[in-house]
């Protein structure tokens, strides 16, 4: 919303009017005015700093503003950034840039031009990583088909895995070479997409969660127990499960569908008969990427109000082991969810999802201002992370699977075959395995053909507006009401 006051940095706030950004202090004292030019097609951003109030021209305050401008460009996956009229000494500026960014990003972030007189004009080049993975390679290597070979040689880049395509119903290779037919494609060549994640996101996770987790998983696999994990290791494991669940292409497609369907319903309400019949909403890919990356980090950030790891730390943890005749699959959506408690209660006639909606309607009838117009859910709202009875499963090797579930409910965790069934059904497109005997996957898919193509089924928007009289809707000014996300 234009002219809405928002936090700019630790010490400053801002309002935005078209492309003009006004920066001010908590006491509403003007600091500077910044104009922005953003070429979204070519991912180039240009800032011009104007009217910088002299009393705030202290190096630490100027640097705070520069950081915000640079990180805005990084979040938006820019490849070029220009910042003009920075009131700083060139040596100080180059030192701070080196310490904060060049050390972190290496040759992917560099100054290509700097003009020191009278104020600094700086141009940066940002090299975004072309192919980015949405499943960690270190995780997939635990399922590799040639594990003994690459571990013996020390060449982890040669790790391979079998890849089953749900759409074609066959094991797929990338180059159709003899070694691929024997061991599958290289892990470095799968579960990735061009520019799927931004440089900032990739660099952040590489030195935090992706760096910390491999030794923890190795420890669990070698000892075949989680009993000797420290509290810190357990916290990292929970964060990693959440991170892996939310990082995938399947998660991003779910966000995309939810946003597009919500926007379309709102548009139909607003424009009514003026809206063409065949209109559709296409959520901007850059905005989707920013939304997705932000939500991933918010779910695991310690101080985030959306943090899920604290909630799951109170769950019951166990390590499931496959029998000799069984093994665990994994997929391009490695974390699967279930709710045995809900399924059990539903069989008894206690459909608490349906009861919850009825309870909401009763509350609305007593106080219409409580009404929430849109509910974003899925085909399985009982699997939402805060739902009673929810279970999370993440295989970490062909023979071991992490499981945690709501300790309030006495359940028996799923066995390997049922976990594999959910991995097949909840995957996006590919299932991965250390073995090539995967004919049973087609048997599962034959019974559940709707899991092959999930387009349009990932998110269900329940529009309740027709259940409420028009005079109440007008009174509520429904366009500004929040939306509730159930899953």
MITIDREN-885984 format. One line per 10 residues: number of its first residue (from 1); their letters; for each residue x, y, z of C-alpha. Coordinates in Angstrom, 2 decimals. Layout:
N
NUM> A> X Y Z | ...
***
This chain:
487
1> XXXXXXXXXX> 0.00 0.00 0.00 | 1.47 3.36 -1.05 | 2.39 5.85 1.72 | 2.06 3.17 4.41 | 4.75 3.55 7.08 | 7.08 0.54 7.11 | 10.37 -0.43 8.76 | 13.33 0.43 6.51 | 16.14 -0.76 8.79 | 16.92 -0.96 12.50
11> XXXXXXXXXX> 16.84 2.81 13.05 | 14.77 4.07 10.14 | 11.26 3.91 8.67 | 9.99 4.80 5.22 | 6.98 5.61 3.09 | 6.78 4.96 -0.65 | 4.95 7.11 -3.17 | 5.29 5.59 -6.66 | 9.08 5.32 -7.08 | 10.00 7.83 -4.37
21> XXXXXXXXXX> 11.06 6.48 -0.97 | 11.10 8.88 2.01 | 13.30 7.67 4.87 | 12.85 9.06 8.37 | 13.59 8.33 12.02 | 11.28 6.94 14.69 | 10.59 10.58 15.60 | 9.60 11.28 11.98 | 12.70 13.41 11.28 | 13.57 13.31 7.58
31> XXXXXXXXXX> 16.78 11.42 6.75 | 16.79 11.30 2.94 | 14.72 10.76 -0.18 | 15.56 7.86 -2.46 | 14.28 7.37 -6.00 | 14.10 3.88 -7.46 | 14.22 2.59 -11.02 | 13.62 -1.14 -11.35 | 13.91 -2.93 -14.68 | 12.14 -6.15 -13.71
41> XXXXXXXXXX> 12.58 -7.78 -17.11 | 16.37 -7.45 -16.99 | 16.62 -7.53 -13.18 | 18.44 -4.22 -12.90 | 17.92 -1.81 -10.02 | 19.04 1.81 -9.67 | 18.83 4.00 -6.55 | 19.46 7.74 -6.35 | 19.93 9.13 -2.83 | 18.79 12.76 -2.47
51> XXXXXXXXXX> 18.50 15.36 0.26 | 20.48 13.41 2.85 | 20.11 15.41 6.09 | 23.54 16.43 7.32 | 22.97 15.51 10.98 | 22.45 11.88 9.99 | 25.56 11.67 7.82 | 27.37 9.34 10.21 | 29.13 6.37 8.69 | 27.15 3.75 10.66
61> XXXXXXXXXX> 23.79 5.34 9.70 | 24.71 5.80 6.05 | 25.94 2.21 5.92 | 22.67 1.01 7.44 | 20.77 2.62 4.55 | 23.19 1.23 1.93 | 22.77 -2.28 3.36 | 18.98 -2.02 2.97 | 19.34 -0.95 -0.67 | 21.80 -3.73 -1.54
71> XXXXXXXXXX> 19.74 -6.42 0.17 | 16.61 -5.24 -1.61 | 18.43 -5.93 -4.88 | 19.60 -9.32 -3.64 | 16.09 -10.34 -2.52 | 14.78 -9.35 -5.96 | 17.42 -11.55 -7.65 | 18.97 -8.59 -9.44 | 22.03 -9.02 -11.65 | 22.96 -5.33 -11.65
81> XXXXXXXXXX> 22.66 -2.60 -9.02 | 23.55 1.08 -9.14 | 23.51 3.35 -6.07 | 24.27 7.03 -6.60 | 25.14 9.92 -4.26 | 26.30 7.92 -1.24 | 27.81 10.41 1.28 | 30.72 8.15 2.30 | 34.48 8.01 1.96 | 35.52 5.58 -0.80
91> XXXXXXXXXX> 38.02 3.65 1.34 | 35.49 3.16 4.14 | 32.84 2.08 1.67 | 35.03 -0.46 -0.15 | 36.22 -1.93 3.17 | 32.66 -2.39 4.46 | 31.50 -3.89 1.15 | 34.37 -6.34 1.23 | 33.75 -7.42 4.82 | 29.97 -7.87 4.49
101> XXXXXXXXXX> 29.42 -8.99 0.90 | 32.54 -9.95 -1.03 | 33.78 -12.24 1.74 | 30.33 -13.85 1.83 | 29.53 -14.12 -1.89 | 33.04 -14.24 -3.34 | 33.29 -13.35 -7.03 | 29.49 -13.45 -7.41 | 29.26 -9.93 -5.97 | 31.64 -7.20 -7.07
111> XXXXXXXXXX> 32.01 -3.49 -7.67 | 32.46 -2.86 -11.39 | 32.58 0.95 -11.27 | 32.98 3.58 -8.57 | 33.04 7.37 -8.98 | 34.19 9.18 -5.82 | 33.46 12.87 -6.60 | 31.58 14.64 -5.13 | 29.56 11.72 -3.68 | 30.03 8.04 -4.36
121> XXXXXXXXXX> 28.32 6.59 -7.42 | 28.69 2.80 -7.39 | 27.74 0.04 -9.82 | 27.63 -3.61 -8.73 | 27.52 -6.83 -10.68 | 25.65 -9.72 -9.04 | 26.06 -13.18 -10.56 | 22.97 -15.22 -9.72 | 23.53 -18.98 -9.60 | 21.95 -20.44 -12.72
131> XXXXXXXXXX> 21.04 -23.94 -11.56 | 19.84 -24.13 -7.98 | 18.69 -27.26 -6.17 | 15.44 -27.53 -4.26 | 16.58 -30.76 -2.53 | 19.98 -30.79 -0.85 | 22.51 -32.95 -2.70 | 24.11 -34.13 0.56 | 20.72 -35.51 1.62 | 20.14 -37.35 -1.69
141> XXXXXXXXXX> 23.62 -38.89 -1.56 | 22.43 -40.99 1.39 | 20.18 -42.78 -1.15 | 22.76 -43.12 -3.91 | 22.87 -46.29 -5.98 | 26.69 -46.32 -6.18 | 27.43 -45.18 -2.62 | 30.34 -47.56 -2.01 | 32.03 -46.50 -5.28 | 32.02 -42.74 -4.76
151> XXXXXXXXXX> 32.77 -43.00 -1.03 | 35.80 -45.17 -1.81 | 37.09 -42.73 -4.45 | 36.08 -39.64 -2.46 | 34.38 -38.24 -5.58 | 30.94 -37.24 -4.24 | 30.17 -35.49 -7.56 | 29.92 -38.95 -9.09 | 27.11 -40.04 -6.75 | 24.11 -41.38 -8.68
161> XXXXXXXXXX> 20.50 -42.32 -7.97 | 17.58 -43.93 -9.77 | 14.84 -41.49 -10.78 | 11.25 -42.59 -11.43 | 8.98 -40.25 -13.42 | 5.36 -40.43 -12.22 | 4.07 -39.02 -15.50 | 5.70 -41.59 -17.78 | 5.61 -44.41 -15.23 | 9.24 -45.32 -15.97
171> XXXXXXXXXX> 12.75 -44.95 -14.60 | 14.22 -41.93 -16.35 | 17.75 -41.13 -17.44 | 19.14 -37.80 -18.60 | 21.74 -38.95 -21.11 | 20.74 -42.58 -21.74 | 24.35 -43.69 -21.20 | 25.40 -47.19 -20.01 | 26.40 -45.87 -16.58 | 23.06 -44.10 -16.21
181> XXXXXXXXXX> 21.21 -47.27 -17.09 | 23.23 -49.10 -14.44 | 23.19 -46.49 -11.63 | 20.89 -43.65 -12.70 | 21.75 -39.98 -13.33 | 24.17 -37.95 -11.24 | 22.60 -36.43 -8.13 | 24.17 -33.09 -9.06 | 22.01 -33.10 -12.23 | 18.59 -33.63 -10.62
191> XXXXXXXXXX> 16.14 -31.85 -8.27 | 17.17 -28.45 -9.63 | 15.80 -25.67 -11.77 | 17.23 -22.56 -13.41 | 17.29 -19.60 -11.00 | 14.87 -21.37 -8.62 | 16.45 -19.64 -5.61 | 18.17 -16.27 -5.28 | 21.89 -15.85 -4.61 | 21.11 -14.41 -1.16
201> XXXXXXXXXX> 18.97 -17.41 -0.20 | 21.48 -19.95 -1.53 | 24.41 -18.29 0.24 | 22.47 -17.97 3.49 | 21.44 -21.63 3.71 | 24.85 -22.87 2.53 | 26.57 -21.42 5.60 | 23.80 -22.20 8.09 | 21.32 -25.07 7.95 | 22.86 -26.97 5.00
211> XXXXXXXXXX> 26.28 -26.78 6.65 | 25.11 -27.99 10.07 | 22.87 -30.92 9.09 | 25.09 -33.43 7.16 | 27.19 -34.40 10.24 | 23.99 -34.87 12.27 | 22.44 -37.13 9.62 | 25.74 -39.06 9.28 | 25.77 -39.60 13.05 | 22.20 -40.95 13.04
221> XXXXXXXXXX> 22.87 -43.24 10.06 | 26.07 -44.66 11.58 | 24.66 -45.20 15.09 | 21.11 -46.05 13.94 | 19.68 -44.12 16.89 | 18.57 -40.59 17.80 | 18.84 -41.12 21.56 | 22.31 -39.64 21.79 | 21.42 -36.41 19.98 | 22.00 -33.21 21.93
231> XXXXXXXXXX> 19.18 -30.69 22.31 | 21.00 -28.48 19.80 | 21.26 -31.33 17.27 | 17.58 -32.13 17.74 | 16.66 -28.48 17.11 | 18.73 -28.46 13.92 | 17.09 -31.70 12.79 | 13.60 -30.24 13.31 | 14.57 -27.09 11.41 | 15.95 -29.19 8.58
241> XXXXXXXXXX> 12.76 -31.24 8.24 | 10.69 -28.02 8.10 | 13.19 -26.44 5.70 | 13.19 -29.48 3.39 | 9.39 -29.67 3.44 | 8.98 -26.00 2.53 | 11.88 -25.59 0.10 | 10.54 -27.79 -2.69 | 8.99 -27.05 -6.04 | 5.78 -28.68 -4.76
251> XXXXXXXXXX> 5.62 -26.16 -1.88 | 6.11 -23.24 -4.28 | 3.38 -24.50 -6.60 | 1.07 -24.74 -3.59 | 1.72 -21.09 -2.70 | 1.19 -20.08 -6.33 | -2.19 -21.82 -6.58 | -3.37 -20.45 -3.24 | -2.48 -16.86 -4.15 | -3.91 -17.04 -7.68
261> XXXXXXXXXX> -7.21 -18.53 -6.54 | -7.54 -16.00 -3.70 | -6.81 -13.06 -6.00 | -9.32 -14.33 -8.57 | -12.12 -14.58 -6.00 | -11.35 -11.07 -4.74 | -11.28 -9.75 -8.31 | -14.67 -11.32 -9.08 | -16.14 -9.70 -5.99 | -14.68 -6.31 -6.77
271> XXXXXXXXXX> -15.38 -6.12 -10.52 | -18.54 -8.28 -10.52 | -20.15 -8.34 -13.98 | -17.35 -6.15 -15.46 | -14.89 -9.04 -15.22 | -14.51 -11.15 -18.41 | -15.60 -14.79 -18.05 | -12.27 -16.33 -19.08 | -10.06 -14.11 -16.88 | -7.31 -15.80 -14.88
281> XXXXXXXXXX> -4.62 -14.72 -12.40 | -0.93 -15.41 -13.00 | 1.18 -14.72 -9.91 | 4.40 -12.95 -10.93 | 7.32 -15.42 -10.79 | 9.71 -12.99 -9.09 | 7.11 -12.10 -6.44 | 6.43 -15.81 -5.97 | 10.14 -16.54 -5.45 | 10.45 -13.73 -2.88
291> XXXXXXXXXX> 7.28 -14.89 -1.09 | 8.47 -18.51 -1.06 | 11.98 -17.79 0.23 | 10.69 -15.45 2.91 | 8.17 -18.01 4.17 | 10.83 -20.77 4.33 | 13.13 -18.67 6.51 | 10.26 -17.41 8.69 | 9.26 -21.00 9.52 | 12.73 -21.76 10.97
301> XXXXXXXXXX> 13.94 -18.33 12.21 | 14.23 -18.36 16.00 | 12.49 -15.04 16.61 | 9.88 -15.29 13.86 | 6.20 -15.29 14.90 | 5.69 -18.01 12.28 | 8.42 -20.27 13.70 | 7.38 -23.95 13.62 | 10.49 -25.57 15.12 | 9.54 -24.60 18.70
311> XXXXXXXXXX> 6.14 -26.20 18.19 | 7.61 -29.47 16.89 | 10.24 -29.71 19.66 | 7.40 -30.84 21.95 | 6.47 -33.71 19.62 | 7.37 -37.38 20.12 | 10.47 -38.31 18.10 | 11.40 -41.72 16.79 | 13.69 -43.32 14.25 | 11.94 -45.89 12.07
321> XXXXXXXXXX> 13.94 -48.78 10.64 | 12.99 -50.71 7.51 | 12.84 -54.48 7.74 | 15.34 -56.50 5.70 | 12.81 -57.01 2.91 | 11.83 -53.31 2.82 | 13.51 -50.01 2.03 | 12.55 -46.34 2.05 | 12.09 -44.23 -1.06 | 12.55 -40.49 -1.19
331> XXXXXXXXXX> 11.33 -37.93 -3.72 | 11.35 -34.34 -4.96 | 9.07 -33.68 -1.95 | 10.91 -35.74 0.72 | 8.84 -34.82 3.80 | 5.41 -36.44 3.94 | 2.62 -35.88 6.43 | -0.16 -38.02 7.80 | -2.80 -37.85 10.53 | -3.71 -41.27 11.86
341> XXXXXXXXXX> -5.67 -39.67 14.70 | -7.93 -37.77 12.30 | -8.50 -40.81 10.06 | -9.37 -42.87 13.12 | -11.76 -40.24 14.47 | -13.38 -39.77 11.04 | -14.17 -43.49 10.92 | -15.94 -43.07 14.26 | -18.02 -40.26 12.76 | -15.99 -37.48 14.40
351> XXXXXXXXXX> -15.02 -35.32 11.41 | -13.40 -32.50 13.38 | -12.46 -30.52 10.26 | -16.15 -30.29 9.34 | -17.08 -29.58 12.97 | -14.57 -26.75 13.09 | -16.21 -25.02 10.14 | -19.63 -25.42 11.74 | -18.27 -23.96 14.98 | -16.91 -20.97 13.05
361> XXXXXXXXXX> -20.36 -20.37 11.51 | -21.92 -20.43 14.97 | -19.39 -17.86 16.20 | -20.13 -15.71 13.15 | -23.87 -15.83 13.80 | -23.25 -14.43 17.29 | -20.69 -11.85 16.16 | -20.52 -11.19 12.38 | -17.31 -9.15 12.80 | -15.46 -12.41 13.45
371> XXXXXXXXXX> -16.26 -13.56 9.93 | -13.38 -14.67 7.76 | -14.29 -14.73 4.10 | -11.66 -16.95 2.60 | -10.20 -20.13 3.98 | -7.13 -21.45 2.18 | -6.80 -25.17 2.68 | -5.96 -28.31 0.70 | -7.38 -31.73 -0.02 | -5.93 -32.78 3.35
381> XXXXXXXXXX> -6.36 -29.96 5.90 | -5.83 -32.49 8.70 | -2.13 -32.53 7.70 | -1.63 -28.85 8.52 | 1.41 -28.44 10.82 | -0.53 -27.31 13.90 | -3.42 -29.76 13.54 | -3.95 -32.22 16.38 | -2.51 -35.61 15.51 | -0.30 -34.53 12.60
391> XXXXXXXXXX> 2.69 -36.77 11.81 | 5.85 -35.90 9.85 | 8.02 -38.50 8.10 | 11.36 -37.92 6.38 | 13.45 -40.88 5.21 | 17.16 -40.12 5.68 | 18.52 -43.29 4.08 | 17.08 -46.40 2.40 | 16.78 -48.00 5.83 | 16.08 -45.16 8.28
401> XXXXXXXXXX> 13.28 -42.60 8.56 | 12.86 -39.69 10.98 | 9.36 -39.41 12.42 | 7.81 -36.94 14.83 | 4.19 -36.61 15.87 | 1.89 -34.92 18.35 | 2.63 -36.56 21.72 | -0.97 -35.99 22.87 | -2.05 -38.88 20.66 | -1.09 -42.50 21.14
411> XXXXXXXXXX> -0.50 -43.77 17.65 | 1.67 -46.32 15.93 | 3.89 -44.66 13.30 | 3.42 -45.83 9.72 | 5.51 -48.74 8.46 | 7.89 -48.52 5.51 | 5.38 -49.62 2.86 | 2.78 -47.04 3.94 | 5.42 -44.31 4.19 | 6.55 -45.19 0.66
421> XXXXXXXXXX> 2.95 -44.97 -0.52 | 2.69 -41.42 0.87 | 6.06 -40.50 -0.66 | 4.74 -41.61 -4.05 | 1.41 -39.78 -3.66 | 2.79 -36.57 -2.13 | 5.74 -36.23 -4.54 | 5.60 -33.63 -7.29 | 7.02 -35.55 -10.27 | 10.02 -37.69 -9.33
431> XXXXXXXXXX> 10.63 -40.52 -6.88 | 14.25 -41.41 -6.03 | 15.72 -44.74 -4.96 | 19.00 -46.61 -4.50 | 17.43 -49.58 -6.32 | 15.90 -49.87 -9.79 | 13.18 -52.36 -8.82 | 10.36 -49.79 -8.77 | 7.50 -51.48 -10.61 | 5.34 -51.28 -7.45
441> XXXXXXXXXX> 5.13 -47.49 -7.87 | 2.86 -47.88 -10.89 | 0.53 -50.11 -8.84 | 0.13 -47.29 -6.31 | -0.38 -44.69 -9.03 | -2.98 -46.84 -10.78 | -5.10 -46.76 -7.62 | -4.51 -43.02 -7.13 | -4.27 -41.48 -10.64 | -5.09 -37.94 -9.41
451> XXXXXXXXXX> -1.67 -37.81 -7.67 | 0.13 -37.83 -11.04 | -0.97 -34.33 -12.03 | -1.89 -32.10 -9.09 | -2.44 -28.90 -11.05 | -5.36 -27.02 -9.56 | -5.67 -29.46 -6.64 | -2.95 -28.22 -4.29 | -5.02 -25.45 -2.79 | -8.74 -25.13 -2.18
461> XXXXXXXXXX> -10.19 -21.72 -1.43 | -13.44 -21.89 0.50 | -15.44 -18.77 -0.28 | -17.98 -18.21 2.49 | -19.26 -14.82 1.33 | -22.51 -16.17 -0.15 | -23.48 -17.53 3.27 | -23.59 -14.02 4.75 | -26.27 -11.41 3.93 | -25.11 -8.53 1.70
471> XXXXXXXXXX> -25.80 -5.88 4.37 | -23.39 -7.64 6.75 | -20.73 -7.94 4.03 | -21.04 -4.21 3.33 | -20.77 -3.49 7.03 | -17.67 -5.65 7.35 | -15.86 -4.12 4.34 | -14.73 -7.60 3.49 | -11.99 -6.62 1.05 | -9.73 -5.65 3.95
481> XXXXXXX> -10.33 -8.68 6.14 | -7.47 -11.15 6.70 | -7.44 -14.56 5.13 | -7.01 -17.65 7.24 | -4.53 -20.26 6.13 | -5.41 -23.72 7.36 | -2.67 -25.56 5.50
***
